Amino acid sequence: MAETEARAEHTLEDHTHGENCGHETVQHDDHVDYIHDGHKHALHEDHYDEH
């Protein structure tokens, strides 16, 4: 899978990310990604994209 391809999506109910959520954060361009189960979650409207 190419690095730029999106993986599966998670709903906001699947995981909660935000201040003090306990997940490692990574600055990614103009937003913050959260490391979860070995991959990054990025908030995208009403769900998280994996990448």
KOLMAR-812110 format. One record per atom (N, C-alpha, C): x, y, z; residue number from 1; residue in one letter; atom name. Coordinates in Angstrom, 3 decimals, decimal comma. Layout:
X_Y_Z_NUM_a_CA
...
***
This chain:
0,852_-1,185_0,000_1_m_N
0,000_0,000_0,000_1_m_CA
0,888_1,234_0,000_1_m_C
0,599_2,154_-0,852_2_a_N
1,390_3,383_-0,941_2_a_CA
1,164_4,247_0,287_2_a_C
2,161_4,989_0,671_3_e_N
2,091_5,841_1,852_3_e_CA
0,958_6,857_1,778_3_e_C
0,634_7,319_0,591_4_t_N
-0,380_8,356_0,457_4_t_CA
-1,807_7,815_0,437_4_t_C
-1,965_6,486_0,348_5_e_N
-3,307_5,905_0,330_5_e_CA
-3,897_5,890_1,732_5_e_C
-5,172_6,189_1,821_6_a_N
-5,852_6,126_3,107_6_a_CA
-6,229_4,686_3,410_6_a_C
-6,182_4,329_4,677_7_r_N
-6,621_3,006_5,108_7_r_CA
-8,066_3,117_5,571_7_r_C
-8,495_2,178_6,350_8_a_N
-9,867_2,174_6,846_8_a_CA
-10,132_3,409_7,694_8_a_C
-11,406_3,700_7,856_9_e_N
-11,810_4,843_8,663_9_e_CA
-12,393_4,355_9,993_9_e_C
-12,293_5,179_11,022_10_h_N
-12,901_4,913_12,318_10_h_CA
-13,877_6,036_12,614_10_h_C
-15,030_5,691_13,146_11_t_N
-15,979_6,724_13,544_11_t_CA
-15,503_7,391_14,823_11_t_C
-16,063_8,530_15,129_12_l_N
-15,699_9,220_16,366_12_l_CA
-16,076_8,392_17,580_12_l_C
-17,085_7,541_17,447_13_e_N
-17,480_6,685_18,564_13_e_CA
-16,485_5,557_18,804_13_e_C
-15,737_5,150_17,765_14_d_N
-14,758_4,072_17,910_14_d_CA
-13,619_4,459_18,842_14_d_C
-13,157_5,686_18,735_15_h_N
-12,004_6,165_19,503_15_h_CA
-12,239_7,622_19,865_15_h_C
-11,714_8,009_20,999_16_t_N
-11,752_9,407_21,391_16_t_CA
-10,326_9,923_21,407_16_t_C
-10,063_10,942_20,617_17_h_N
-8,745_11,564_20,597_17_h_CA
-8,902_13,026_20,956_17_h_C
-7,924_13,539_21,644_18_g_N
-7,937_14,937_22,029_18_g_CA
-6,985_15,154_23,189_18_g_C
-7,049_16,319_23,750_19_e_N
-6,161_16,676_24,845_19_e_CA
-6,276_15,657_25,973_19_e_C
-5,128_15,148_26,404_20_n_N
-5,034_14,181_27,507_20_n_CA
-5,723_12,851_27,226_20_n_C
-5,835_12,441_25,952_21_c_N
-6,473_11,159_25,635_21_c_CA
-5,532_9,980_25,858_21_c_C
-4,229_10,267_26,039_22_g_N
-3,271_9,199_26,287_22_g_CA
-2,579_8,672_25,053_22_g_C
-2,988_9,106_23,867_23_h_N
-2,339_8,667_22,638_23_h_CA
-1,237_9,654_22,258_23_h_C
-0,156_9,121_21,694_24_e_N
0,948_9,964_21,219_24_e_CA
0,459_10,824_20,063_24_e_C
0,905_12,072_20,015_25_t_N
0,519_12,979_18,948_25_t_CA
1,694_13,259_18,023_25_t_C
1,366_13,501_16,742_26_v_N
2,363_13,834_15,731_26_v_CA
1,811_14,982_14,911_26_v_C
2,562_16,075_14,808_27_q_N
2,155_17,186_13,955_27_q_CA
2,264_16,751_12,506_27_q_C
1,208_16,939_11,714_28_h_N
1,187_16,518_10,318_28_h_CA
0,594_17,658_9,495_28_h_C
1,464_18,408_8,831_29_d_N
1,062_19,586_8,067_29_d_CA
0,272_20,539_8,969_29_d_C
-1,006_20,758_8,674_30_d_N
-1,783_21,748_9,421_30_d_CA
-2,663_21,138_10,519_30_d_C
-2,426_19,867_10,863_31_h_N
-3,241_19,214_11,892_31_h_CA
-2,386_18,261_12,720_31_h_C
-2,983_17,696_13,738_32_v_N
-2,310_16,736_14,609_32_v_CA
-2,905_15,363_14,358_32_v_C
-2,036_14,350_14,191_33_d_N
-2,466_12,962_14,112_33_d_CA
-2,226_12,308_15,459_33_d_C
-2,996_11,270_15,744_34_y_N
-2,857_10,514_16,975_34_y_CA
-2,420_9,099_16,635_34_y_C
-1,352_8,619_17,289_35_i_N
-0,864_7,265_17,067_35_i_CA
-1,765_6,308_17,838_35_i_C
-2,321_5,314_17,120_36_h_N
-3,222_4,353_17,733_36_h_CA
-3,014_2,996_17,078_36_h_C
-2,685_1,986_17,847_37_d_N
-2,462_0,631_17,328_37_d_CA
-1,445_0,607_16,194_37_d_C
-0,394_1,424_16,311_38_g_N
0,697_1,397_15,348_38_g_CA
0,478_2,207_14,082_38_g_C
-0,631_2,936_13,989_39_h_N
-0,841_3,783_12,826_39_h_CA
-1,423_5,120_13,282_39_h_C
-1,472_6,071_12,352_40_k_N
-1,932_7,416_12,697_40_k_CA
-3,409_7,589_12,386_40_k_C
-4,105_8,255_13,278_41_h_N
-5,485_8,657_13,056_41_h_CA
-5,518_10,160_12,849_41_h_C
-6,225_10,596_11,815_42_a_N
-6,373_12,013_11,522_42_a_CA
-7,856_12,346_11,474_42_a_C
-8,285_13,338_12,257_43_l_N
-9,678_13,749_12,255_43_l_CA
-10,054_14,288_10,883_43_l_C
-11,150_13,795_10,332_44_h_N
-11,625_14,224_9,014_44_h_CA
-13,143_14,288_9,069_44_h_C
-13,677_15,481_9,283_45_e_N
-15,102_15,715_9,413_45_e_CA
-15,695_14,855_10,528_45_e_C
-16,478_13,823_10,206_46_d_N
-17,153_13,040_11,242_46_d_CA
-16,509_11,682_11,508_46_d_C
-15,217_11,508_11,094_47_h_N
-14,536_10,241_11,300_47_h_CA
-13,022_10,480_11,346_47_h_C
-12,290_9,437_11,684_48_y_N
-10,826_9,465_11,639_48_y_CA
-10,353_8,673_10,454_48_y_C
-9,421_9,237_9,665_49_d_N
-8,752_8,489_8,611_49_d_CA
-7,529_7,835_9,215_49_d_C
-7,212_6,624_8,769_50_e_N
-5,967_5,967_9,139_50_e_CA
-4,949_6,243_8,046_50_e_C
-3,712_6,556_8,482_51_h_N
-2,633_6,677_7,504_51_h_CA
-1,311_6,582_8,180_51_h_C
***
